[in-house]
């Protein structure tokens, strides 16, 4: 599968280019409905909903979700996973109860509880997007 969301003609990803090496994490929204929840082709149109830099524990939570949904990329790099309302409920609980899995990786950085407010803002943004009929997609790039 080709790298996901790497179209150099799309400014969505380019606004974060120039950062040093490490874990970049994106949530996108699209009006398109993928035929499966993981490992699907890049949508024709999408926009960035949220961006995180070096938040490995959140990435680890997303990786576990990806695997549960049948994802096949063991590196979990540049592969998509759809986030549903139920997924967001589960994520919110993990965030509030400080139950994100400790995750490490080359140039991943460290997660801290100081990110909680931003993470909860994302959950609210993603719920609102789903309520509008959009599909929310997570993808990490390292």
Secondary structure, DSSP 8 states (H G I E B T S, - for coil): ---SS--TT-HHHHTTTT--SS-EEEEEEES---SSSBS----SS-EEEEEEES-HHHHHHHHHHHHHTT---TT--S--EEE-HHHHHHHHHHHHTT-------TT-----GGGHHHHHHHHHHHHHHHHTT-EEEEEEE-
